[in-house]
Structures are given as structure tokens and as C-alpha cells.
Amino acid sequence: MYNEKQIINLNKEDNLVAISGFIVSANENSFVLDDKASQIIVLAKDSVNIGDYVRVFGNLVFNNDEKMLQSAIIQNLNSINKELHQKVLKML
């Protein structure tokens, strides 16, 4: 089961997580996701667009102390109320 979290609250005990945020940069193998509190590199082969608001379901991995997320599913959330969604996430 995936646990919805903010990037800043991720720790080494987390494994399957869901993180929502804006795609701020991308290349062919990864993109950077920003949840307005922090950023994380998402390892993904999926085609994404900078500026999209997405939820990424995946496995949290560490490279030394750097957090990264290996994506399993990328859900486009462009059509939801982003501000309200961010407020709800802060309550989790």
C-alpha cells in the first residue's frame, strides 16, 4: 500500500509512497518533482511535461543521503484544484 506523504517528511523507513507536486524539470530518464516544500528526483521513463501537476506512486530509494523515487505509476492531476489538494496533503 502506498502512503501519501510530502517530500520533506520522507525517511529511510518509507518504502512505497505517493507524492504530489509540479514537474519543474525533466530529461529522458528522470524529472524533478516540487511539492512547494521540497523537491525530489523521480526516476521514470514516462513522457512528462514541465509544469504538470502529478501524483507519483513509487519506491523510495537512497543514493547516499539523497532521496529519489523510482516511479511505478504517474497520475496526471492537472484538472483538480491544486491549492486545495496541497492544503489537504499538509494535514496528513
N, C-alpha and C positions, 0 to 999 in steps of 0.2 A: 504494500500500500504506500502510495506517495504522500508525503507530508508537505503541505503548503507552508513555505517559510519566506522570510526576507533574507536577502543575501548576507546582510550584516549579522544575522543570527545563526548562520550555518556553523557547524563544528564537526570535528572528526568522528563523532558518534553518528552523524547523519549519513544515510545511505541513499535511499530512494526519496527524492524531493521534487517538488513543483515550485518553480519560481516564475513570477510575472514581472515584466518590465519592457522597456523600449530597446530596440536594437539600435545601437549607436555607431557600430562599425562592423564590417563583415568582409571575409575573404572566402575562398573556396572550401576551406576545411573547418572554419570556426567563425563565431561572431561574438561581440561584446554586448551583454545584456545589462541595462541600467534600471534599477528599481527605485531611483530617486534617493536612495540612502547609500548605495554601494554599487559596484559593478563586478561582473564575473565573466570569464571566458567560457563560452559554450562550444564544445566540440560537436560539429554537425556537418553532414554532407548535404543537408536540405538547402534549397534555394530560399533565401530570405531577403527582405527589403529593409534598408536602413529607414528608421522611423516607425516601423511596425510595432504594435503593442502585442506581445505574445506571452503565453504561458508555456514554459518548457518543463516537461517531465523527464527526469533522468537520474543517473547515478552520480553522486558527488565523488570526485577524485581529488587527490592532492599531489602536486608536483612540488616537492619540498614543502614549504608552507603556503604555497599558492593554491587557492581553491579553484577548481574547474568543474564544469558539469558536462558529462557525456550524455548527449540527448537521446531519448527514446522516442518521444512524441513532441512535436511543436504545434501548439494550438493558437491560431490567429484570434486575437481578442480586439481587433480594430473597431468592431461595431458596438462594444459595450461602453458604459460610462467609466472612463479611465480614472477620473478623480475619485469617484465613489468606490471603485474597486480597490484603489490604493488605500483609502481610509479603512475599508473592511480588513485588508491584509494587515494593517498595523495593529488591529485588535486581536489578531491570532496569537 
